[in-house]
Amino acid sequence: MSEFTTVAQTGAIPEGQGITVVVDGRLVAVFYDQGKYWAIDDLCPHMGASLGAGEVHDGAVACPWHAWRFGLCDGTWRDNPKLKVDHFETRVVGTDVQVRVPPKTPPA
């Protein structure tokens, strides 16, 4: 099982914003919204834009290139729930914001 990795300190990510970090070779977007930390795959499946650079509203991030919106809590595309990006477990230990990123499973 994968371990948690510290990606930021509490207070480092402003409310309603995100950052992009690398965890075990994967780009991960970490957000602070409505008093909680969330983590999803950083790459938009449409054309690969960084979701960590997107705008956050109502628990979703909008891709900065074409405004595809993904739920922070589960990575689901708001316009078509059949499509989603990976989402990752987060926790706060002391002042460390931590994310658990399992190894990516190759496609069948």
KAGI-V833431 format. One record per backbone hydrogen bond with DSSP energy under -0.5 kcal/mol. CO is the residue of the C=O (numbers start at 0). NH is the residue of the N-H. If there is no record, write none. Layout:
# KAGI-V833431
[[CO/NH] [CO/NH]]
This chain:
# KAGI-V833431
[[2/100] [4/98] [7/96] [8/11] [11/13] [13/16] [15/55] [16/31] [18/29] [20/22] [20/27] [22/25] [25/22] [25/27] [26/41] [27/20] [27/29] [28/39] [29/18] [30/32] [30/37] [31/15] [31/16] [32/35] [35/32] [37/30] [38/87] [39/28] [41/43] [41/50] [43/47] [48/43] [48/50] [49/52] [50/53] [54/61] [56/59] [58/71] [58/72] [59/56] [60/62] [60/69] [61/54] [62/66] [67/62] [68/77] [69/60] [70/74] [74/84] [75/70] [76/79] [79/82] [82/76] [85/40] [87/38] [88/99] [90/97] [91/93] [92/94] [92/95] [94/9] [95/92] [95/97] [96/6] [96/7] [97/90] [98/4] [98/100] [99/88] [99/101]]
